[in-house]
């Protein structure tokens, strides 16, 4: 009983992508598009790996679905919010499991010990400081760059689990979104669904635990309800696959076609296979190709504009330039509005969220550190007073730093995901403004121009500069000879009280530092994003103006006739048309 895909295609080696590469090289030779824009497309082709991410609320059966896909009871499953750490499965000739810690160290483990690292029971609140677990497994699903990512459930009492899941959304190329027949979609799940829709090009909706319903009518009602909610959240219809991961696994273990049919799993696995075999590569190729078509279309317009300026009477040209200047003033106001809206959304959705998260963690950590101090005090209270306070002081520093370092990395991922989502919205606004500039200029100068929409991305800067302050104010009260001269029982009590206050102060101090550093990093990234987006508009304005000015200057230059210059630009336009035609054939080709 094998549910795995029968073969796999390495979409990175598609001949069609080599054709896209050749198109990029030909356009680069014309020097009509900034090299940075073309290099970005080449980098995307070279580095792409396909992430198939399994997401959903807790207790939906995400790990069970992953196990059913690979045909093995590998990942721990349970009825409680179990998964705490992301598990990334990729292809290997044999089973390998590598634990990657937050300090970049790695360790190999056996399959029977996996639960100790990826579950809340084995690794509560990620006390082992695991970043992720990488599993190599000989499954055909995982061949040729596909990575299957099992994420923790959102919506449980363990907030750190949700943060891990959100951190993977920007990396998702396709998503398996788990629902369950025993729990209708709630508000939190609805909101999460809309967030997922902002990231993934392709989403498979799986309605798990279909076997627990008494009859087919109940199942149809459950599917219909889920379909309506999904359509409302995403603004489009979506196919929902009812299935039972439990029965699918059982069917594979018993080699039972009857159980497999009852699980309804084949309908989903066949759809996924078709996607990975054909649509996966097509989605990727389409994304890269459309972006290049957009760039070529804009470059062609400015070249044709320069050519037309060679022949337009100077009075008419000046009139059109004056009208374009009025449009520039309108765009200047749009730029100002963009900055105001961006800053407002950033403060509302990001700054405030970070402040709230820091405050919540600070409160929780202060209580944890205080309890830990008292426990440690009891363990070493027989030590001499000086050794006692020095040991406790060092203990407070180490525990506080360890806690903040672990929390900071999770918060960093969460903030990056939120930043990415915010930028995606504003990129669309900027692209609309750029397109409107081209449409206006097209009508003004009577030059045809078709808007080409293409997905753009922006990522938050990956480096984080927070450093733990390892030289805090010392415990001066307990260094005095007076304290050391007191009877040990009395002096120890003063030492404990002082260390407890010191621990609280340490937590408070680091909270302020980390809040400041998050704020600075967010501000720096937002300013970089704002500058880049405004530069898109300025570059478009400058390109259109430059094209007109180039035509005027060439008219005044007597080294070549207008006819000769026009001929040179005809050659460039023909080259761009040739590339555009080939790219259009790529977009129009039937699925592979």
C-alpha positions in Angstrom: 0.0 0.0 0.0 2.0 3.0 -1.3 0.6 6.5 -1.3 3.8 8.1 -2.5 4.2 10.0 -5.7 5.3 7.6 -8.5 7.9 10.0 -9.9 9.1 13.5 -9.5 10.3 16.3 -11.7 13.2 18.6 -10.9 11.6 21.9 -11.9 14.9 23.8 -11.3 16.2 22.0 -14.4 13.2 22.7 -16.6 14.4 23.7 -20.1 11.9 26.5 -20.0 13.8 28.1 -17.1 16.9 28.0 -19.2 15.0 29.9 -21.8 14.0 32.5 -19.2 17.7 32.8 -18.3 18.6 33.4 -22.0 15.9 36.1 -22.1 17.4 37.8 -19.1 20.8 37.8 -20.6 19.6 39.3 -23.9 17.7 42.0 -22.1 20.7 42.7 -19.9 22.8 43.3 -23.1 20.4 46.1 -24.2 21.0 48.1 -20.9 17.4 49.1 -20.7 16.6 47.5 -17.3 18.6 48.0 -14.1 21.0 45.1 -13.6 19.9 44.7 -9.9 16.4 43.9 -11.0 17.6 41.2 -13.5 20.0 39.8 -11.0 17.2 39.4 -8.5 15.4 37.1 -10.9 18.5 35.1 -11.6 19.0 34.6 -7.8 15.4 33.4 -7.5 16.0 30.8 -10.2 19.2 29.6 -8.6 18.2 29.4 -5.0 14.6 28.2 -5.0 13.6 25.3 -2.9 10.0 24.3 -2.7 8.5 24.4 0.9 5.3 22.5 1.4 4.2 23.6 4.9 1.6 21.9 7.0 -0.4 24.4 9.2 -3.5 24.6 11.2 -4.9 24.9 14.8 -3.8 22.5 17.4 -5.5 19.1 17.6 -6.2 19.1 13.8 -3.9 16.1 13.0 -1.0 17.9 11.2 1.6 15.4 12.2 -0.7 12.5 11.3 -1.1 13.9 7.8 2.6 14.2 7.4 3.0 10.6 8.6 0.3 9.4 6.2 2.1 11.1 3.3 5.4 9.5 3.9 3.8 6.2 4.9 5.4 5.8 8.3 4.6 6.5 12.0 7.6 8.8 12.3 6.4 12.0 13.8 4.9 11.9 17.3 1.1 12.3 17.4 -1.4 12.8 20.3 -4.6 14.3 21.4 -3.0 17.2 23.3 -1.2 20.2 21.7 1.8 18.0 21.0 4.2 19.5 18.4 6.3 22.3 19.8 9.1 22.5 17.2 9.0 22.6 13.4 10.2 19.4 11.8 11.5 19.7 8.2 11.5 16.6 6.1 13.6 16.4 3.0 14.8 13.5 0.8 17.5 11.1 1.9 18.4 7.6 0.9 18.0 6.6 4.5 16.4 7.9 7.7 18.5 10.6 9.4 17.4 13.0 12.2 19.4 16.1 13.0 18.5 18.4 15.9 19.5 22.0 15.2 19.9 24.2 18.3 19.5 27.9 18.5 23.3 28.3 19.0 23.7 26.6 15.6 25.1 23.4 17.1 23.7 20.1 15.8 23.2 16.6 17.1 22.1 13.3 15.5 19.3 11.4 17.3 17.4 8.2 16.8 13.7 8.1 15.7 12.6 6.8 19.1 14.0 9.9 20.8 12.4 12.4 18.4 9.5 13.1 20.8 12.0 14.4 23.4 12.8 17.4 21.2 9.7 18.2 19.1 6.8 17.8 21.6 5.6 20.0 24.4 5.9 17.0 26.8 9.5 16.2 25.9 10.6 19.8 25.4 8.3 22.1 27.4 8.4 25.7 26.2 11.5 24.6 24.2 13.7 24.4 27.3 16.2 22.5 25.2 16.6 25.6 22.9 15.9 23.7 19.7 15.5 25.8 16.5 14.3 23.0 14.3 14.6 19.3 13.6 15.7 18.2 10.1 14.6 14.7 9.0 16.0 13.0 5.9 13.6 10.2 4.7 13.4 8.1 1.5 10.0 9.3 0.3 9.4 10.1 -3.4 7.2 13.1 -2.2 10.4 14.7 -1.0 12.5 14.4 -4.2 13.8 17.2 -6.2 13.8 20.1 -3.8 10.5 19.5 -2.0 10.6 20.1 1.7 7.7 19.0 3.9 7.4 21.2 7.0 5.4 20.0 10.0 4.6 23.0 12.2 3.2 23.4 15.7 -0.5 24.2 16.0 -1.7 27.7 16.5 -4.3 28.7 19.1 -3.2 26.6 22.0 -2.1 27.9 25.4 1.5 27.6 24.2 2.1 31.0 22.5 5.6 30.0 21.5 4.2 27.2 19.3 2.1 29.8 17.3 5.2 31.9 16.9 7.1 29.0 15.3 4.3 28.4 12.8 4.0 32.1 11.8 7.7 32.3 11.2 7.4 29.6 8.5 4.6 31.3 6.5 6.9 33.7 4.5 8.9 30.6 3.4 5.8 28.6 2.2 5.4 27.9 -1.5 2.4 25.8 -0.9 0.4 25.0 2.2 -1.6 22.0 3.5 -4.2 23.7 5.7 -5.7 21.3 8.3 -9.3 21.5 9.4 -11.3 19.0 11.5 -14.9 17.8 11.3 -15.2 17.8 15.1 -14.4 21.5 15.5 -16.0 24.1 13.1 -13.8 27.0 12.0 -13.6 29.6 14.7 -12.6 33.3 14.6 -8.9 32.6 15.4 -8.7 30.0 12.7 -10.5 32.3 10.3 -8.0 35.1 10.9 -5.1 32.7 10.5 -6.6 31.4 7.2 -6.6 35.0 5.8 -2.9 35.4 6.9 -1.9 32.1 5.2 -3.7 33.4 2.0 -1.4 36.3 1.9 1.7 34.1 1.6 1.0 30.8 -0.2 0.5 30.5 -4.0 -1.3 27.2 -3.5 -3.3 26.0 -0.5 -4.7 22.5 -0.1 -7.6 22.4 2.5 -7.9 19.1 4.3 -10.9 18.3 6.5 -9.4 15.6 8.8 -11.1 13.0 11.0 -13.9 12.4 8.5 -14.3 8.9 9.9 -15.8 10.1 13.2 -19.0 11.3 11.6 -21.9 9.0 11.7 -23.1 9.3 8.1 -22.3 10.9 4.7 -24.9 13.7 5.1 -23.1 15.0 8.2 -19.8 15.0 6.3 -21.3 16.8 3.3 -22.6 19.5 5.7 -19.2 19.8 7.3 -17.5 20.2 4.0 -20.1 22.7 2.8 -19.7 24.8 5.9 -15.9 24.8 5.7 -16.0 25.7 2.0 -18.2 28.7 2.6 -16.0 30.0 5.4 -12.9 29.6 3.3 -14.5 31.3 0.3 -15.4 34.2 2.5 -11.9 34.5 4.0 -10.0 34.2 0.7 -12.5 35.8 -1.7 -12.5 32.7 -3.9 -13.8 29.2 -4.0 -11.5 26.4 -2.8 -11.7 22.6 -2.9 -11.9 20.9 0.5 -10.7 17.3 0.8 -12.4 15.3 3.6 -10.2 12.5 4.8 -9.0 10.4 7.7 -5.2 10.5 8.3 -5.7 7.8 11.0 -7.3 5.4 8.6 -4.8 6.2 5.8 -1.9 5.2 8.1 -3.7 2.1 9.3 -4.4 1.1 5.6 -0.8 1.4 4.7 0.3 -0.6 7.8 -2.2 -3.4 6.9 -1.9 -3.1 3.1 -5.7 -2.7 3.0 -7.3 -1.2 -0.1 -10.6 -1.2 1.7 -9.4 0.9 4.6 -7.6 3.2 2.1 -10.8 3.8 0.3 -12.6 4.5 3.5 -9.9 7.1 4.5 -10.7 9.1 1.3 -7.0 9.9 1.4 -6.3 9.0 -2.3 -8.3 11.9 -3.6 -6.0 14.3 -1.8 -2.8 12.5 -2.5 -3.6 12.3 -6.2 -4.3 16.1 -6.3 -1.0 16.8 -4.5 0.8 14.5 -6.9 -0.6 16.3 -9.9 0.5 19.6 -8.3 4.0 18.5 -7.5 4.4 16.9 -10.9 3.1 19.8 -13.0 1.7 22.8 -11.2 4.6 23.3 -8.8 7.1 24.0 -11.5 4.5 25.9 -13.5 3.7 28.2 -10.5 7.4 29.0 -10.1 8.1 29.5 -13.8 5.1 31.8 -14.1 6.1 33.9 -11.2 9.6 34.5 -12.6 8.4 35.0 -16.1 5.7 37.5 -15.3 8.1 39.6 -13.3 10.5 39.7 -16.3 7.6 40.5 -18.7 6.6 43.4 -16.5 10.2 44.8 -16.5 10.5 44.4 -20.3 7.1 46.1 -20.9 8.1 49.1 -18.9 11.5 49.3 -20.7 9.8 49.1 -24.0 7.5 51.9 -23.2 10.3 54.3 -22.2 12.3 53.4 -25.3 9.3 54.0 -27.6 8.6 57.3 -25.8 12.1 58.5 -26.5 11.7 57.5 -30.1 8.4 59.4 -30.4 10.0 62.5 -28.9 12.4 62.6 -31.8 9.5 63.4 -34.2 6.9 65.3 -32.0 6.8 69.1 -32.7 8.5 70.9 -29.9 5.4 72.9 -28.9 3.3 69.8 -28.6 6.0 68.1 -26.6 6.2 71.0 -24.2 2.5 70.9 -23.7 2.6 67.2 -22.9 5.5 67.7 -20.5 3.5 70.3 -18.7 0.6 67.9 -18.3 3.0 65.2 -17.0 4.3 67.7 -14.4 0.8 68.1 -13.1 0.6 64.3 -12.8 3.9 64.4 -10.9 2.3 66.7 -8.3 -0.5 64.2 -7.8 1.9 61.4 -7.4 3.9 63.5 -4.9 0.7 63.7 -2.7 0.2 59.9 -3.1 3.8 59.4 -1.9 3.1 61.5 1.1 -0.1 59.6 1.9 1.8 56.3 1.5 4.4 57.3 4.1 1.7 58.4 6.6 -0.2 55.2 6.1 2.9 53.0 6.3 4.1 54.6 9.5 0.7 54.4 11.1 0.2 50.7 10.2 3.8 50.0 11.4 3.2 51.5 14.8 -0.3 50.0 15.1 0.5 46.4 14.0 4.2 46.0 14.8 5.5 48.5 17.4 2.5 47.9 19.7 2.7 44.2 19.3 6.4 44.0 20.2 5.8 46.2 23.3 2.9 44.0 24.4 4.9 40.8 23.8 7.9 42.1 25.7 5.8 43.2 28.6 4.0 39.8 28.8 7.3 37.9 28.6 8.9 40.2 31.2 6.1 39.5 33.7 6.3 35.8 33.2 10.1 35.7 33.3 10.3 37.8 36.5 8.1 35.2 38.3 10.2 32.3 36.8 13.5 33.9 37.8 12.3 34.7 41.3 11.1 31.1 41.9 14.4 29.8 40.5 16.4 32.1 42.8 14.6 30.8 45.9 15.1 27.2 44.7 18.8 27.7 44.0 19.2 29.5 47.4 17.9 26.4 49.2 20.3 24.2 47.3 23.4 26.1 48.2 22.5 28.0 51.4 25.2 26.0 53.3 27.9 27.8 51.3 29.9 30.6 52.9 28.1 33.9 52.5 30.5 35.3 49.9 30.3 32.2 47.8 26.5 32.2 48.2 26.0 35.7 46.8 28.6 35.3 44.1 27.0 32.1 42.9 23.4 33.5 43.0 24.5 36.6 41.1 26.1 34.6 38.4 23.0 32.3 38.3 20.7 35.3 37.8 22.8 36.6 34.9 23.0 33.2 33.2 19.3 32.3 33.5 18.1 35.7 32.4 20.4 35.7 29.4 19.4 32.2 28.4 15.7 33.0 28.7 15.9 36.2 26.7 18.1 34.8 24.0 15.6 31.9 23.4 12.5 34.2 23.5 14.2 36.8 21.3 14.7 34.4 18.4 11.1 33.3 18.4 9.9 36.9 18.6 12.2 37.8 15.8 10.6 35.2 13.5 7.1 36.4 14.5 8.0 40.0 13.9 9.6 39.1 10.5 6.4 37.4 9.4 4.2 40.3 10.5 6.6 42.7 8.7 6.5 40.6 5.5 2.7 40.6 5.5 2.5 44.4 6.0 5.0 45.0 3.2 3.1 42.8 0.8 0.1 45.1 1.2 2.0 48.3 0.6 4.0 46.8 -2.3 0.7 46.3 -4.1 -0.2 50.0 -3.5 3.1 51.1 -4.9 2.7 48.9 -8.0 -0.7 50.4 -8.5 0.8 53.9 -8.5 3.6 52.9 -10.9 1.1 51.3 -13.3 -1.1 54.4 -13.2 1.9 56.5 -14.2 2.5 54.3 -17.2 -1.2 54.3 -18.1 -1.3 58.1 -17.9 1.8 58.5 -20.0 0.5 55.9 -22.4 -2.7 58.0 -23.0 -0.8 61.3 -23.0 1.8 60.3 -25.6 -0.5 57.9 -27.5 1.8 54.9 -26.9 0.2 51.5 -26.2 1.1 50.0 -22.8 -0.4 46.9 -21.2 -0.1 46.6 -17.4 1.5 43.3 -16.3 0.8 42.2 -12.7 3.5 40.2 -11.0 4.1 39.2 -7.4 6.8 41.2 -5.6 8.4 40.3 -2.3 10.2 42.1 0.5 11.9 40.5 3.4 12.9 42.0 6.7 16.7 42.2 7.3 17.9 39.0 8.8 20.5 40.2 11.3 19.5 41.1 14.8 21.9 43.2 16.8 20.7 42.8 20.4 23.5 42.0 22.8 22.9 40.9 26.4 24.5 43.4 28.9 26.8 41.1 30.8 28.1 43.8 33.2 25.1 44.8 35.4 25.2 46.8 38.6 26.7 44.5 41.2 25.0 43.6 44.5 26.8 46.2 46.5 24.7 45.7 49.6 26.1 42.2 50.2 29.7 43.1 49.6 29.9 45.2 52.7 31.8 43.8 55.7 28.7 44.5 57.8 26.6 41.9 56.0 29.4 39.4 56.0 29.9 39.9 59.7 26.3 39.2 60.6 25.2 35.7 61.8 24.9 33.6 58.7 21.2 33.0 59.2 20.5 36.7 59.3 23.0 37.6 56.5 21.7 34.9 54.2 18.2 36.3 54.5 19.4 39.7 53.4 21.4 38.1 50.6 18.3 36.3 49.3 16.2 39.4 49.4 18.9 41.4 47.6 19.3 38.8 44.9 15.6 38.6 44.4 15.4 42.3 43.8 18.5 42.1 41.6 16.8 39.4 39.6 13.7 41.5 39.1 15.8 44.5 38.1 17.9 42.4 35.7 14.7 41.2 33.9 13.4 44.7 33.7 16.7 46.1 32.4 17.0 43.5 29.7 13.3 44.0 28.7 14.0 47.7 28.1 17.1 46.8 26.0 15.4 44.2 23.9 12.4 46.4 23.3 14.7 49.2 22.2 16.7 47.0 19.9 13.5 45.5 18.3 12.2 49.0 17.8 15.5 50.2 16.2 15.6 47.2 13.9 12.0 47.6 12.9 12.5 51.3 12.3 15.7 50.6 10.2 13.9 47.9 8.1 10.8 50.1 7.7 12.9 53.0 6.5 14.7 50.8 4.1 11.4 49.5 2.8 9.9 52.9 2.5 12.9 54.3 0.6 12.9 51.3 -1.7 9.2 51.7 -2.5 9.4 55.4 -3.0 12.4 54.8 -5.2 10.1 52.6 -7.5 7.9 55.6 -8.1 10.8 58.0 -8.5 12.6 55.6 -10.9 9.4 55.4 -13.0 9.0 59.2 -13.1 12.7 59.7 -13.9 12.5 57.0 -16.6 9.6 58.6 -18.4 11.1 62.1 -18.1 14.5 60.8 -19.2 12.9 59.1 -22.3 11.3 62.4 -23.3 14.5 64.4 -22.6 16.6 61.9 -24.5 14.5 62.4 -27.5 14.8 66.2 -27.3 18.6 66.0 -26.8 19.0 63.6 -29.7 17.2 66.1 -31.9 19.7 68.8 -31.0 22.7 66.5 -31.5 23.9 66.8 -35.1 26.2 63.7 -35.1 23.3 61.5 -36.3 20.1 62.1 -38.1 16.8 61.6 -36.4 16.1 58.8 -38.8 19.4 57.0 -37.9 18.6 57.3 -34.1 15.1 56.1 -34.7 16.5 53.1 -36.5 18.8 52.2 -33.6 15.8 52.3 -31.2 13.8 50.2 -33.7 16.4 47.6 -33.4 16.2 47.7 -29.5 12.4 47.5 -29.7 12.5 44.5 -32.0 14.9 42.8 -29.6 12.5 43.5 -26.7 9.5 42.3 -28.7 11.4 39.1 -29.5 12.0 38.5 -25.8 8.4 39.4 -24.9 7.1 37.0 -27.5 9.2 34.1 -26.2 8.1 34.9 -22.6 4.5 35.0 -23.7 4.9 31.5 -25.2 6.3 30.3 -21.9 3.2 31.7 -20.1 0.8 30.3 -22.7 2.4 26.9 -22.9 0.3 23.9 -21.8 1.2 22.5 -18.3 4.1 20.2 -18.3 
